[in-house]
Amino acid sequence: MLDFVLGYSAGQRSASRAASLARSAAVGDATINTNRIEDVNERVDRLAMIVRAMWSLLEEEGYRPEDLVARLEEMDLADGELDGQVREKSVDCPACQSKVAPGLRNCQFCGAVARTDDGHPLSSI
């Protein structure tokens, strides 16, 4: 079960991006790119260990694999798509009604505040 969760979190896209980067690396940049890939692999390994430890604690508290899968799907659908990712959506500027790009707190056109400090749209408060 945990392998499913780890695979779900790593996703197929990450693997294909890493493979593409490795194939397209120029000879002069090969060492730098190899080091980056190794760094990412080490980080993924550490995250996998953390996830395993967290899951073992949850199992001790009585959580079942079905509970985890249900929560994963719930979190995945938070952005409206079941695609293994949660992406922040653009919001409407309260002043000029333009779309404010994900990650921005203020409207890129008029400068009005469109999101709270914690990233929530002002309209959802």
N, C-alpha and C positions, 0 to 999 in steps of 0.2 A: 504494500500500500504506500509506504513512504517513498518508494522509487517512483510511483506514479506522481506523487506530489512534487518531488524534486524535478522530474521531467517536465511536469506542467509549468513549474516556475522557471526553469531554464529556457524552455521553449525551443522550437525548431529554428526560429529566426536567428537566435544568438549563435547557434552552431553553424548555420550557413553563412552568417556575417563573418565569423572567425575564419572559416575555410576560405571565403572570398578574399579576405585581407591577406591571408597567408599566400594564396596563389598570386595575388597582384603585387606583392611586395617587390620593390626594385632591389637589385643586388646590394646597393649601398645602404638601403634602409632595412635590409633583412634582419639584422641583429636587433635594431630598435623595435621592429614589428614583432619579432619573436619574443623579445622581453615583455612587450605589452601583452601578448597573448598568454605568456606564462603567468604574468601578474593577474590577469583576469581569471585564469584557471585556478590560481591559488585562492583568490577571493571567492570564487564559486565553491571550491572545496570547503572553505571556512564557513560559508553560509549554509552549505549542506549539513555540516556537522552541527551548527546551531539549530537548524530546523529539526534534525534528528533528536537533539536533546530536548527541544521544546515539545516535540510530539511525544517523547517518552514521558515527560511530566504530565501532559494532557491525558495520555492513556492511563496513568496511575490515578487520575481523577475521574476516570470512567468514560471519557470521550471515546467515540467509535470512529472508524475510518469514514463511515457515512456522514458523520457530523462534520468532519473536515472537508469532504468533497462538497457538501451542501454550502458550507461557508465560503469555500473557494469560488464556487459558481456565483454566489450572492455578491461577493466582492468584485468578481470579474464583470458582472452585469451592471455594476454601479455606473458605468459610462454608457450603458445601453447596448453593448456588444459583448457576446461571449467569445472572446478572442485571446484570452490569456494575458491581457493587459488592461490597465486602468489608465485612461488618458483624461487629462483635464480638458474640459470643453471651453470654447470661447463664451464670453458673456456679453450681454448688451450693456453699453455705457448708459448710466442713468441720466446723463446730461444731453448727449448728442445722438444716442441710439445706435452708434457704430458698434461693430463687433470688437471686443477687446480680446486680444490674443491670449492664449493660455500662458500662465506664468507671470503675466503683468498685473500689477495692482491698480495702476492708473491707465486711463484711456490713452492710447498712443496718438490720438488726434486732438482731443481737447484738454487732456490732462486731468479730467475729473476722476475721483476715486471710484473704482468699479468693484473692487474686492476688499474684504476686511484683511487685517494683518495675517490671519490664518488661511487666507486664500478662498474663502467663501464669497460668492456673489452677494453684493449688497441687497439685491432683491430677495434673497432667501432668509434674511434676518427678520 
